[in-house]
Amino acid sequence: MKAAKGSIAKLLDQPAEDIRFYLFWGPDEGQSRAQASRLLQALGADRFIVISSAVKTDPAALADEAGAMALFGGRRLIWIEPAGDEIKDGIAALLAGPATESPVVAIASASSRPKELIKLAEGSPLAVSFASYAPEGVEAERMVIDIGRRVGLNIERPVASRIAAACGNDQAVVAQELEKMSLYLDASTSRPKSLDHEAVDAVGAHLGDSDVLHLADLAMSGEVEAVAEALGGIGASAQAIPILRALQRRLLMIAPARAKVEQGERPDAVMASLGKALFWKDKGPFGAMLQRWSAADIAHLAERSGKAERALLFDDAPEQAALGEELLAVARAARRR
């Protein structure tokens, strides 16, 4: 089934026993991952990671794994990330088979639209498909307030707006920050506490005084020295993932524009067609990036940044070092162009 924005919360917080496949896709990959984590928490399950190439090689093995009892008891959520149409045969077998012990969740990368998986999930009563788009404005505030409520925090709209902006409206990063603030205030759903600006100042959702979200543009423009200087000024407490996602959002914006250029449209006409989606201050850097990066290079860079983000989420690599390595590599590649 196709889940609407208004119904997805209930589907995740009160998961039905007969749903055996959840597909999260769309341009806001962070939100997709946050929705999967919300399901994991609601199930009280352990994450059991399966790589997509293994499903592609042996499609029947996924249904077998989902039907097997956990070795040490307890619930499992089979987690496939990144997922694309290469796992469609495995998902088809899962949906056509007998009842399962463990549901399966698949998270598509922000740069892909797995049409076959979407068709399978939306066409089956045993599956849920949800498209994630970055919230803005009032919707972003509501997202922060809702996540806060789940960790025992009562958040007024001005504070919610500040947190959303500081986290780039990224649901996964918001959840991470609010969990820290909940611990700081000793809050819980049974003992809710109010979150004010003073607590935010003490704990956190900030990225320093420098405008680090523009690091993505600096890197893609080949400004190696500027990137290195900015990295040196953000401090060890900086969140690497919001910066990588700023890079991914820029890539999602420039990819279709570059495709139009390669089809013969003039760069200035393509930029004009973006209208208010392109802030006037960004037009100069965006135009330079549009000329500098090919569609193939943009696709490669999107895949690379996604891998870097997943490495930070699932490994214990130092965030600032991994971020610096990635952004400097992008900047050097841009300079060569």
Rosetta silent file (secondary structure, phi, psi, omega in degrees, C-alpha in Angstrom):
SEQUENCE: MKAAKGSIAKLLDQPAEDIRFYLFWGPDEGQSRAQASRLLQALGADRFIVISSAVKTDPAALADEAGAMALFGGRRLIWIEPAGDEIKDGIAALLAGPATESPVVAIASASSRPKELIKLAEGSPLAVSFASYAPEGVEAERMVIDIGRRVGLNIERPVASRIAAACGNDQAVVAQELEKMSLYLDASTSRPKSLDHEAVDAVGAHLGDSDVLHLADLAMSGEVEAVAEALGGIGASAQAIPILRALQRRLLMIAPARAKVEQGERPDAVMASLGKALFWKDKGPFGAMLQRWSAADIAHLAERSGKAERALLFDDAPEQAALGEELLAVARAARRR
SCORE:     score description
SCORE:     0.000 S_00000001
   1 L     0.000  154.404  176.402    0.000    0.000    0.000 S_00000001
   2 E   -93.436  120.578 -177.479    1.029    3.590   -0.503 S_00000001
   3 L   -88.320  133.912  175.983    1.253    5.413    2.816 S_00000001
   4 L   -87.600  161.801 -178.838    0.132    9.030    3.026 S_00000001
   5 L   -58.782  -35.988 -177.225    1.916   11.607    5.160 S_00000001
   6 L   -75.565  -16.332 -175.990   -1.006   11.678    7.588 S_00000001
   7 L  -109.377  -12.038 -172.691   -1.064    7.920    8.136 S_00000001
   8 H   -65.305  -35.231 -178.506    2.606    6.941    8.226 S_00000001
   9 H   -59.945  -46.148 -179.736    3.068    7.745   11.940 S_00000001
  10 H   -66.588  -38.703  179.696    0.368    5.282   13.013 S_00000001
  11 H   -63.183  -31.836 -178.820    1.664    2.619   10.603 S_00000001
  12 H   -87.196  -39.548 -177.324    5.123    2.888   12.172 S_00000001
  13 H   -77.759  -24.582  177.412    4.186    3.340   15.828 S_00000001
  14 L  -129.389   67.565 -173.898    1.599    0.552   15.728 S_00000001
  15 L   -63.391  132.694  178.962    2.994   -1.835   13.094 S_00000001
  16 L   -74.438  143.099 -177.399    0.538   -4.426   11.838 S_00000001
  17 L   -64.981  -27.500 -175.661    1.570   -8.050   12.203 S_00000001
  18 L   -86.722   -7.389  177.610    0.743   -8.850    8.576 S_00000001
  19 L   -79.990  121.279 -176.627    3.009   -6.162    7.057 S_00000001
  20 L  -114.458   -6.260  178.893    6.209   -7.871    5.984 S_00000001
  21 E  -143.102  130.517  176.037    7.879   -5.205    3.803 S_00000001
  22 E  -121.566  126.493  178.109    8.460   -1.472    4.319 S_00000001
  23 E  -116.394  122.489  175.760    9.973    0.662    1.559 S_00000001
  24 E  -116.168  124.945 -176.073   11.253    4.167    2.302 S_00000001
  25 E  -146.448  174.211  178.825   12.422    6.224   -0.660 S_00000001
  26 L   121.465  172.975 -174.066   12.558    9.805   -1.878 S_00000001
  27 L   -69.530  -19.800  178.570   14.943   12.761   -1.893 S_00000001
  28 L   -97.703   82.054 -177.108   15.118   13.056    1.918 S_00000001
  29 H   -63.171  -33.985  178.556   17.177    9.964    2.660 S_00000001
  30 H   -61.603  -41.246  177.573   17.710   11.069    6.249 S_00000001
  31 H   -65.766  -40.262  177.875   13.955   11.085    6.848 S_00000001
  32 H   -57.374  -44.520 -179.574   13.669    7.632    5.242 S_00000001
  33 H   -67.434  -37.046  178.465   16.275    6.302    7.648 S_00000001
  34 H   -65.636  -37.840  177.834   14.564    8.016   10.586 S_00000001
  35 H   -64.989  -40.469  177.971   11.239    6.383    9.655 S_00000001
  36 H   -64.425  -39.765  178.822   12.922    2.980    9.536 S_00000001
  37 H   -66.590  -35.174  176.829   14.495    3.625   12.947 S_00000001
  38 H   -63.579  -41.078  176.395   11.086    4.619   14.311 S_00000001
  39 H   -63.517  -43.564  179.142    9.703    1.280   13.117 S_00000001
  40 H   -56.378  -44.262 -179.857   12.655   -0.531   14.694 S_00000001
  41 H   -66.466  -42.252 -179.222   11.891    1.104   18.038 S_00000001
  42 H   -63.947  -36.341  179.787    8.170    0.354   17.837 S_00000001
  43 H   -75.751  -19.490 -173.741    8.868   -3.315   17.121 S_00000001
  44 L    63.032   38.270 -171.335   11.383   -3.548   19.956 S_00000001
  45 L  -108.805  166.286  171.212   13.553   -5.390   17.455 S_00000001
  46 E   -96.878  145.410  178.539   17.229   -5.777   16.636 S_00000001
  47 E   -81.968  125.980  178.417   18.504   -4.603   13.261 S_00000001
  48 E  -116.140  104.733 -171.700   19.705   -7.463   11.047 S_00000001
  49 E   -82.307  130.381  174.278   21.601   -5.979    8.099 S_00000001
  50 L  -124.483  133.078 -179.739   21.448   -7.656    4.673 S_00000001
  51 L   -86.750  146.768 -173.762   23.294   -6.180    1.696 S_00000001
  52 H   -63.119  -33.321 -179.293   21.393   -5.683   -1.545 S_00000001
  53 H   -64.322  -31.793  177.805   23.946   -7.575   -3.641 S_00000001
  54 H   -68.442  -37.464  177.654   23.286  -10.711   -1.588 S_00000001
  55 H   -68.038  -39.522  178.583   19.541  -10.413   -2.288 S_00000001
  56 H   -63.092  -41.742 -178.777   20.234   -9.904   -5.980 S_00000001
  57 H   -68.082  -40.651 -176.921   22.463  -13.000   -6.108 S_00000001
  58 L  -135.884   82.065 -175.217   20.019  -15.237   -4.217 S_00000001
  59 H   -58.437  -36.329 -176.561   16.498  -13.731   -4.190 S_00000001
  60 H   -68.113  -22.169 -176.459   14.922  -16.710   -2.402 S_00000001
  61 H   -66.718  -28.668 -179.687   17.301  -16.344    0.543 S_00000001
  62 H   -65.593  -45.670  177.921   15.586  -13.156    1.727 S_00000001
  63 H   -63.022  -38.244  178.271   12.226  -14.892    2.206 S_00000001
  64 H   -63.545  -43.282 -179.420   14.007  -17.760    3.967 S_00000001
  65 H   -65.536  -41.422  179.999   15.766  -15.327    6.313 S_00000001
  66 H   -66.543  -28.395 -179.208   12.527  -13.462    7.032 S_00000001
  67 H   -87.316   -9.807 -175.827   10.778  -16.742    7.830 S_00000001
  68 L   -82.832  148.783  174.436   13.480  -18.062   10.143 S_00000001
  69 L   -74.918  143.766  175.966   13.325  -17.810   13.928 S_00000001
  70 L   -64.255  139.517 -174.163   15.972  -15.610   15.555 S_00000001
  71 L   -59.812  -40.110 -177.191   18.787  -17.734   16.947 S_00000001
  72 L  -110.933   23.203 -179.943   18.632  -16.205   20.424 S_00000001
  73 L    76.685 -178.002 -178.508   14.961  -15.273   20.456 S_00000001
  74 L    80.981  171.643 -178.114   13.576  -11.743   20.298 S_00000001
  75 L   -94.954  153.922  175.008   12.420   -9.831   17.247 S_00000001
  76 E  -129.451  149.928  169.244   14.462   -8.805   14.239 S_00000001
  77 E  -120.221  114.171  179.848   13.998   -6.198   11.545 S_00000001
  78 E   -75.159  125.133 -167.871   15.834   -7.137    8.367 S_00000001
  79 E  -119.464  119.105  179.425   17.459   -3.934    7.121 S_00000001
  80 E  -117.926  118.404 -178.645   18.576   -3.378    3.493 S_00000001
  81 L  -156.030  129.762   -5.979   20.408   -0.132    2.694 S_00000001
  82 L   -76.879  151.972 -178.148   20.932    1.185    0.096 S_00000001
  83 L  -121.668  140.944  176.995   18.208   -0.652   -1.779 S_00000001
  84 L  -141.134 -168.110 -177.110   17.237   -0.431   -5.433 S_00000001
  85 H   -65.664   -9.831  178.435   15.430   -2.393   -8.088 S_00000001
  86 H   -65.945  -17.360  179.905   18.178   -5.014   -7.963 S_00000001
  87 H   -99.915    9.592 -172.912   16.355   -6.590   -4.967 S_00000001
  88 H   -60.545  -37.758 -179.787   12.929   -6.702   -6.661 S_00000001
  89 H   -66.589  -37.306  177.124   12.986  -10.487   -7.190 S_00000001
  90 H   -65.657  -40.345  179.149   13.797  -11.047   -3.534 S_00000001
  91 H   -69.673  -38.247  177.251   10.958   -8.764   -2.431 S_00000001
  92 H   -60.342  -42.555  178.198    8.546  -10.443   -4.853 S_00000001
  93 H   -65.656  -38.308  178.568    9.422  -13.817   -3.315 S_00000001
  94 H   -61.810  -44.559 -177.038    9.002  -12.365    0.186 S_00000001
  95 H   -74.385  -25.879 -178.579    5.518  -11.038   -0.598 S_00000001
  96 H   -88.512  -14.812 -174.456    4.425  -14.217   -2.382 S_00000001
  97 L   -82.566 -174.223  178.038    5.677  -16.605    0.303 S_00000001
  98 L   -72.304  178.243 -178.847    4.164  -17.814    3.575 S_00000001
  99 L   -56.986  149.014 -176.229    3.944  -15.745    6.751 S_00000001
 100 L  -112.805  157.870  174.633    7.216  -14.346    8.037 S_00000001
 101 L   -87.473  -35.057 -174.025    8.813  -13.991   11.468 S_00000001
 102 L  -124.235  127.241  173.871   10.759  -10.832   10.659 S_00000001
 103 L   -71.801  162.977 -179.391    9.627   -7.853    8.568 S_00000001
 104 E  -119.229  135.050  174.480   11.994   -6.343    5.997 S_00000001
 105 E  -119.646  135.784  178.446   12.768   -2.648    5.585 S_00000001
 106 E  -123.729  133.883 -179.632   14.485   -1.217    2.499 S_00000001
 107 E  -118.109  115.790  179.469   15.898    2.312    2.267 S_00000001
 108 L   -83.639  150.546  177.648   16.555    3.704   -1.205 S_00000001
 109 L   -70.100  156.904 -176.643   19.257    6.293   -1.761 S_00000001
 110 L   -62.294  -28.056 -174.850   18.174    9.896   -2.250 S_00000001
 111 L   -89.132    3.529 -177.110   19.384    9.919   -5.855 S_00000001
 112 L  -121.393  157.533  172.732   17.355    6.895   -6.978 S_00000001
 113 L  -131.197   94.622 -175.382   13.701    6.108   -7.631 S_00000001
 114 L   -74.905   85.967 -171.431   13.274    2.300   -7.505 S_00000001
 115 H   -59.634  -40.664 -178.215   10.231    2.038   -9.755 S_00000001
 116 H   -68.506  -40.516  177.773    9.898   -1.751   -9.588 S_00000001
 117 H   -65.068  -42.747  179.006   10.152   -1.813   -5.793 S_00000001
 118 H   -60.332  -43.622  179.526    7.623    1.000   -5.484 S_00000001
 119 H   -61.611  -42.781  178.986    5.231   -0.879   -7.770 S_00000001
 120 H   -63.528  -47.434 -175.177    5.601   -4.062   -5.709 S_00000001
 121 H   -68.459  -43.057 -177.418    5.119   -2.296   -2.376 S_00000001
 122 H   -73.188  -20.510 -178.738    2.193   -0.106   -3.428 S_00000001
 123 L   -93.448    1.029 -176.823    0.449   -3.056   -5.085 S_00000001
 124 L  -118.758  136.439  174.214    0.569   -5.394   -2.073 S_00000001
 125 L   -73.320   -6.955 -178.717   -1.533   -5.318    1.122 S_00000001
 126 L   -97.852    7.677 -175.006    1.478   -6.890    2.846 S_00000001
 127 E  -137.061  159.816  176.713    3.758   -3.919    2.176 S_00000001
 128 E  -129.594  132.215  175.920    4.061   -0.203    2.886 S_00000001
 129 E  -121.357  130.992  179.600    5.681    2.365    0.589 S_00000001
 130 E  -137.968  130.404  179.041    6.435    5.894    1.764 S_00000001
 131 E   -96.902  127.965 -176.344    8.137    8.748   -0.107 S_00000001
 132 L  -100.727  124.790  175.450   10.225   11.098    2.047 S_00000001
 133 L  -126.139  141.591 -176.773   10.486   14.790    1.217 S_00000001
 134 L   -61.937  129.467  177.869   12.269   17.370    3.354 S_00000001
 135 L   -74.926  155.841  178.177    9.785   19.360    5.481 S_00000001
 136 L  -139.379  156.026  173.635    9.823   23.151    5.396 S_00000001
 137 H    56.849 -130.400 -177.350    8.356   25.992    7.428 S_00000001
 138 H   -60.127  -36.473  179.627    5.466   25.032    9.697 S_00000001
 139 H   -62.368  -39.622  177.817    5.780   21.403    8.643 S_00000001
 140 H   -65.290  -40.477  177.607    9.407   21.341    9.847 S_00000001
 141 H   -61.343  -43.960  179.839    8.347   22.839   13.179 S_00000001
 142 H   -63.014  -36.791  177.778    5.666   20.164   13.576 S_00000001
 143 H   -60.636  -45.319  179.334    8.250   17.498   12.794 S_00000001
 144 H   -63.813  -45.092 -179.313   10.488   18.750   15.625 S_00000001
 145 H   -61.715  -40.784 -179.088    7.561   19.005   18.053 S_00000001
 146 H   -66.949  -45.204  178.756    6.411   15.475   17.198 S_00000001
 147 H   -64.030  -40.764  178.174    9.875   13.936   17.631 S_00000001
 148 H   -59.541  -41.731 -179.960   10.303   15.860   20.872 S_00000001
 149 H   -60.339  -35.399 -178.462    7.048   14.487   22.239 S_00000001
 150 H   -72.428  -16.744  177.110    8.282   10.931   21.630 S_00000001
 151 L  -113.797   17.362  173.164   11.359   11.551   23.824 S_00000001
 152 L    85.580   24.665 -178.407    9.530   13.427   26.569 S_00000001
 153 E  -116.227  131.324  171.562   10.066   17.011   25.432 S_00000001
 154 E   -97.551  119.926 -171.966    7.443   19.728   25.141 S_00000001
 155 E  -123.802  124.672  175.356    8.691   22.175   22.507 S_00000001
 156 L   -78.857  159.189 -172.690    7.196   25.542   21.614 S_00000001
 157 H   -60.264  -40.890  178.926    7.202   26.632   17.979 S_00000001
 158 H   -60.230  -39.446  178.116   10.026   29.248   18.209 S_00000001
 159 H   -69.599  -40.248  178.755   12.361   26.648   19.718 S_00000001
 160 H   -61.720  -41.045  179.113   11.213   24.051   17.189 S_00000001
 161 H   -62.434  -41.356  179.878   11.929   26.467   14.346 S_00000001
 162 H   -63.573  -45.300 -177.854   15.439   27.087   15.663 S_00000001
 163 H   -65.944  -42.701  179.327   16.225   23.375   15.981 S_00000001
 164 H   -59.432  -45.767 -179.012   14.830   22.595   12.525 S_00000001
 165 H   -64.554  -42.649 -178.121   16.935   25.321   10.923 S_00000001
 166 H   -65.709  -28.803 -178.902   20.094   24.294   12.779 S_00000001
 167 L   -97.578   10.820  179.420   19.636   20.680   11.665 S_00000001
 168 L    63.259   28.550 -178.109   18.871   21.554    8.049 S_00000001
 169 L    58.235   24.515 -177.490   15.293   20.236    8.485 S_00000001
 170 L   -91.516  116.381 -173.303   16.842   16.769    8.618 S_00000001
 171 H   -62.499  -40.062 -178.821   14.635   14.425   10.623 S_00000001
 172 H   -65.491  -41.511  179.804   17.397   11.998   11.551 S_00000001
 173 H   -69.751  -39.256  176.004   19.656   14.771   12.839 S_00000001
 174 H   -58.030  -46.221 -179.392   16.758   16.387   14.719 S_00000001
 175 H   -61.093  -40.829  179.472   16.036   13.065   16.435 S_00000001
 176 H   -62.994  -45.381 -179.702   19.695   12.697   17.402 S_00000001
 177 H   -66.146  -41.154 -177.653   19.829   16.209   18.882 S_00000001
 178 H   -69.683  -30.625  175.135   16.538   15.852   20.764 S_00000001
 179 H   -63.947  -40.148  176.966   17.652   12.585   22.321 S_00000001
 180 H   -64.239  -41.396 -178.893   20.697   14.407   23.735 S_00000001
 181 H   -69.114  -33.642  176.901   18.497   17.205   25.054 S_00000001
 182 H   -64.373  -41.856  177.232   16.110   14.713   26.620 S_00000001
 183 H   -64.598  -41.469 -179.126   19.001   13.111   28.499 S_00000001
 184 H   -60.688  -40.271 -177.412   20.267   16.541   29.563 S_00000001
 185 H   -90.122   -0.966 -175.952   16.865   17.471   31.006 S_00000001
 186 L    54.999   47.042 -178.121   16.235   13.971   32.406 S_00000001
 187 L   -98.027  157.566  174.797   12.990   13.873   30.447 S_00000001
 188 L  -156.585  170.163  179.749   10.875   10.879   29.466 S_00000001
 189 L   -65.281  -26.419  177.540    7.401   10.244   28.129 S_00000001
 190 L   -85.881  -20.518  177.799    6.251    9.607   31.704 S_00000001
 191 L  -131.789   69.309 -176.142    8.053   12.736   32.991 S_00000001
 192 L   -65.643  146.462  178.088    7.928   15.248   30.108 S_00000001
 193 E  -126.614  153.582  177.366    9.982   18.450   30.368 S_00000001
 194 E   -84.779  135.156  178.289    9.794   21.725   28.484 S_00000001
 195 E  -100.911  120.789  179.688   12.680   22.469   26.134 S_00000001
 196 L  -116.942  178.673 -177.904   13.668   26.146   26.016 S_00000001
 197 H   -62.831  -31.734 -179.976   16.385   28.168   24.310 S_00000001
 198 H   -62.752  -42.718  179.269   18.622   27.926   27.375 S_00000001
 199 H   -68.287  -37.582  177.349   18.737   24.128   27.132 S_00000001
 200 H   -62.720  -41.500  177.704   19.382   24.315   23.395 S_00000001
 201 H   -61.859  -37.248 -175.879   22.296   26.670   24.081 S_00000001
 202 H   -74.538  -35.062 -172.942   23.683   24.267   26.668 S_00000001
 203 H  -102.366  -43.799 -165.668   23.471   21.074   24.626 S_00000001
 204 L   143.344   -5.860 -171.934   23.091   21.989   21.275 S_00000001
 205 L   -74.637   78.564  177.290   21.833   21.820   17.826 S_00000001
 206 L  -141.618  161.773 -177.233   24.275   24.270   16.281 S_00000001
 207 L  -123.349   20.138  178.470   27.067   24.104   13.757 S_00000001
 208 L    91.307  174.105 -175.770   29.224   27.024   14.836 S_00000001
 209 L   -76.776  -31.462 -179.910   29.362   30.596   13.664 S_00000001
 210 L   -72.004  149.452 -176.581   30.733   29.876   10.198 S_00000001
 211 L   -81.712   76.692 -171.425   28.167   29.026    7.557 S_00000001
 212 H   -70.377  -18.227  178.934   29.284   25.441    7.234 S_00000001
 213 H   -67.114  -16.174  175.604   26.240   24.416    5.204 S_00000001
 214 H   -88.238    3.526  174.522   27.886   26.286    2.303 S_00000001
 215 H   -59.344  -33.501  179.261   30.868   23.946    2.560 S_00000001
 216 H   -60.520  -45.588 -179.911   29.132   21.816   -0.079 S_00000001
 217 H   -66.519  -39.492  178.038   29.173   24.692   -2.570 S_00000001
 218 H   -61.063  -43.807 -179.393   32.786   25.529   -1.756 S_00000001
 219 H   -64.644  -46.638 -177.481   33.809   21.916   -2.352 S_00000001
 220 H   -70.459  -16.657  176.947   31.900   21.578   -5.617 S_00000001
 221 L   -90.946   -1.630  177.698   33.397   24.871   -6.802 S_00000001
 222 L    80.856   19.275 -178.664   36.952   23.596   -6.289 S_00000001
 223 L   -84.825   73.859 -173.694   37.795   26.013   -3.465 S_00000001
 224 H   -59.108  -49.382 -177.304   40.311   23.691   -1.789 S_00000001
 225 H   -63.621  -41.154 -179.960   41.900   26.325    0.458 S_00000001
 226 H   -65.382  -38.884  177.504   38.518   27.751    1.544 S_00000001
 227 H   -63.563  -46.870 -179.260   37.240   24.266    2.384 S_00000001
 228 H   -60.657  -41.167  179.880   40.364   23.497    4.426 S_00000001
 229 H   -66.134  -43.336 -179.962   40.064   26.800    6.296 S_00000001
 230 H   -65.025  -39.773  178.524   36.368   26.282    7.043 S_00000001
 231 H   -62.512  -35.805  179.696   36.986   22.744    8.266 S_00000001
 232 H   -70.636  -17.991 -175.629   39.614   24.065   10.651 S_00000001
 233 H  -101.838   -6.469 -175.020   37.159   26.523   12.145 S_00000001
 234 L   -87.968  -16.181  174.940   34.098   24.370   12.805 S_00000001
 235 L    82.742  163.606 -175.244   35.559   22.451   15.746 S_00000001
 236 L   -70.749  -17.737 -177.303   35.371   18.842   16.790 S_00000001
 237 L   -84.677   -3.083 -176.943   31.728   19.152   17.876 S_00000001
 238 L   -63.513  145.902  177.172   30.462   19.833   14.354 S_00000001
 239 L   -89.100  119.776 -178.097   27.931   17.422   12.918 S_00000001
 240 H   -74.996  -36.304 -172.127   29.295   15.904    9.736 S_00000001
 241 H   -64.258  -42.513  176.516   26.056   14.352    8.515 S_00000001
 242 H   -59.509  -34.198 -179.463   24.094   17.638    8.044 S_00000001
 243 H   -70.573  -41.694  176.612   26.974   18.967    5.940 S_00000001
 244 H   -63.430  -35.922 -179.962   27.057   15.826    3.793 S_00000001
 245 H   -73.902  -27.585  171.903   23.298   16.077    3.345 S_00000001
 246 H   -63.711  -39.343  175.350   23.664   19.702    2.281 S_00000001
 247 H   -61.885  -43.709 -179.313   25.986   18.356   -0.419 S_00000001
 248 H   -65.179  -38.461  178.136   23.395   15.752   -1.392 S_00000001
 249 H   -64.965  -38.874  177.435   20.626   18.372   -1.612 S_00000001
 250 H   -64.277  -40.451  179.015   22.802   20.491   -3.899 S_00000001
 251 H   -63.718  -41.113  178.641   23.476   17.436   -6.064 S_00000001
 252 H   -63.624  -29.474  179.790   19.751   16.669   -6.294 S_00000001
 253 H   -79.378  -39.607 -173.716   19.169   20.226   -7.476 S_00000001
 254 H   -83.161  -23.943 -175.729   21.986   20.382  -10.001 S_00000001
 255 H   -59.217  -53.934  179.668   21.544   16.895  -11.516 S_00000001
 256 H   -65.808  -30.894  178.391   18.361   17.579  -13.560 S_00000001
 257 H   -65.690  -43.882  178.976   19.684   21.023  -14.502 S_00000001
 258 H   -65.732  -36.539  178.156   22.897   19.548  -15.869 S_00000001
 259 H   -60.565  -38.904  177.871   20.926   16.893  -17.753 S_00000001
 260 H   -65.801  -38.973  177.762   19.024   19.679  -19.549 S_00000001
 261 H   -62.064  -43.179 -179.090   22.307   21.388  -20.451 S_00000001
 262 H   -70.514  -16.975  175.397   23.642   18.161  -21.929 S_00000001
 263 L   -88.915    0.395  173.447   20.422   17.875  -23.944 S_00000001
 264 L   111.960   -2.123  179.180   21.201   21.223  -25.575 S_00000001
 265 L   -78.002  151.393  178.543   19.504   23.855  -23.405 S_00000001
 266 L   -73.507  138.796 -179.081   21.403   27.031  -22.516 S_00000001
 267 H   -55.978  -40.326 -178.428   22.719   27.149  -18.926 S_00000001
 268 H   -67.235  -34.214  178.255   21.171   30.589  -18.272 S_00000001
 269 H   -69.588  -38.816  178.224   17.771   29.370  -19.493 S_00000001
 270 H   -63.366  -44.291  179.758   18.008   26.286  -17.297 S_00000001
 271 H   -65.244  -37.917  178.585   18.850   28.404  -14.256 S_00000001
 272 H   -63.647  -33.399 -179.217   15.986   30.789  -15.019 S_00000001
 273 H   -68.796  -17.157  179.425   13.588   27.830  -15.103 S_00000001
 274 L   -75.825  -19.689  176.925   14.462   27.040  -11.475 S_00000001
 275 H    57.551 -134.780 -176.202   12.763   30.261  -10.358 S_00000001
 276 H   -74.510   -9.310  177.001   12.685   30.858   -6.612 S_00000001
 277 H   -64.651  -23.126  178.092   14.093   27.394   -5.920 S_00000001
 278 L  -107.590  111.131 -179.321   17.508   28.939   -6.629 S_00000001
 279 L   -63.559  142.769 -171.971   18.338   31.720   -4.162 S_00000001
 280 H   -61.095  -33.667  179.321   19.707   34.797   -5.923 S_00000001
 281 H   -68.046  -21.481 -176.667   22.963   34.721   -3.942 S_00000001
 282 H   -90.832   -4.787 -172.917   23.583   31.155   -5.112 S_00000001
 283 H   -63.672  -40.371  179.042   23.211   31.843   -8.829 S_00000001
 284 H   -62.185  -56.288  177.948   26.901   32.572   -9.435 S_00000001
 285 H   -60.019  -38.522 -178.599   28.275   29.446   -7.704 S_00000001
 286 H   -64.219  -42.285  178.810   25.437   27.319   -9.113 S_00000001
 287 H   -61.916  -39.721  178.449   26.189   28.458  -12.670 S_00000001
 288 H   -65.673  -41.748  178.757   29.879   27.621  -12.226 S_00000001
 289 H   -66.398  -36.218  179.665   29.041   24.166  -10.864 S_00000001
 290 H   -61.431  -35.413  178.955   26.598   23.624  -13.712 S_00000001
 291 H   -79.871  -30.803 -169.689   29.438   24.157  -16.190 S_00000001
 292 H   -81.355  -37.217 -171.108   32.022   22.247  -14.176 S_00000001
 293 L  -106.978  131.215  176.019   30.289   18.945  -13.385 S_00000001
 294 L   -82.339  164.346  178.631   28.919   16.453  -15.938 S_00000001
 295 H   -61.166  -39.491  179.001   25.778   14.413  -15.284 S_00000001
 296 H   -64.688  -41.139  179.357   27.870   11.251  -14.941 S_00000001
 297 H   -66.274  -37.939  178.788   30.172   12.942  -12.423 S_00000001
 298 H   -63.523  -43.061  178.586   27.201   14.217  -10.416 S_00000001
 299 H   -62.033  -41.932  179.175   25.743   10.693  -10.230 S_00000001
 300 H   -64.939  -41.129 -179.123   29.108    9.322   -9.089 S_00000001
 301 H   -67.488  -37.245  177.750   29.450   12.038   -6.468 S_00000001
 302 H   -63.160  -42.368  178.321   25.922   11.377   -5.146 S_00000001
 303 H   -64.126  -42.572 -178.424   26.746    7.692   -4.728 S_00000001
 304 H   -65.060  -43.699 -179.456   30.033    8.532   -3.015 S_00000001
 305 H   -66.631  -34.389  175.712   28.477   11.010   -0.565 S_00000001
 306 H   -63.655  -41.007  177.599   25.793    8.457    0.312 S_00000001
 307 H   -65.066  -39.333  179.145   28.473    5.879    1.128 S_00000001
 308 H   -63.691  -41.075  179.074   30.321    8.420    3.262 S_00000001
 309 H   -64.253  -44.720 -179.624   27.140    9.172    5.214 S_00000001
 310 H   -64.412  -35.224  177.564   26.388    5.487    5.797 S_00000001
 311 H   -62.749  -38.747  179.147   29.964    4.926    6.977 S_00000001
 312 H   -70.208  -34.389 -178.200   29.499    7.665    9.586 S_00000001
 313 H   -73.381  -37.625 -171.220   26.148    6.239   10.702 S_00000001
 314 H  -107.243  -11.509  179.419   27.233    2.623   11.048 S_00000001
 315 L  -111.163  174.616  179.790   30.967    2.848   11.788 S_00000001
 316 L  -103.110   26.732 -179.163   32.956    4.459   14.557 S_00000001
 317 L   -67.074  142.589  176.426   34.998    6.705   12.258 S_00000001
 318 L   -61.888  126.912 -172.102   35.764   10.205   13.642 S_00000001
 319 H   -60.872  -48.561 -173.209   33.158   12.504   12.096 S_00000001
 320 H   -66.217  -39.535 -179.818   35.310   15.547   11.458 S_00000001
 321 H   -65.299  -43.271 -179.788   38.168   13.565    9.880 S_00000001
 322 H   -66.046  -39.756  178.263   35.795   11.651    7.594 S_00000001
 323 H   -63.604  -46.618 -179.287   33.983   14.842    6.602 S_00000001
 324 H   -60.457  -43.090  179.592   37.244   16.643    5.838 S_00000001
 325 H   -60.619  -43.141 -177.208   38.541   13.776    3.727 S_00000001
 326 H   -68.516  -48.341 -176.195   35.351   13.664    1.672 S_00000001
 327 H   -67.913  -37.638  178.028   34.967   17.401    1.092 S_00000001
 328 H   -68.070  -35.250  176.191   38.616   17.933    0.205 S_00000001
 329 H   -63.430  -40.961  178.044   38.438   15.046   -2.274 S_00000001
 330 H   -64.882  -44.558 -178.008   35.413   16.712   -3.914 S_00000001
 331 H   -63.856  -41.191  179.151   37.144   20.096   -3.979 S_00000001
 332 H   -64.969  -40.905  178.549   40.303   18.669   -5.567 S_00000001
 333 H   -63.819  -39.857  178.528   38.230   16.863   -8.199 S_00000001
 334 H   -65.337  -40.520 -179.466   36.345   20.095   -8.945 S_00000001
 335 H   -63.227  -37.338  179.406   39.577   22.069   -9.273 S_00000001
 336 H   -63.417  -24.537  179.431   40.889   19.585  -11.858 S_00000001
 337 L   -80.577    0.000    0.000   37.814   20.385  -13.949 S_00000001
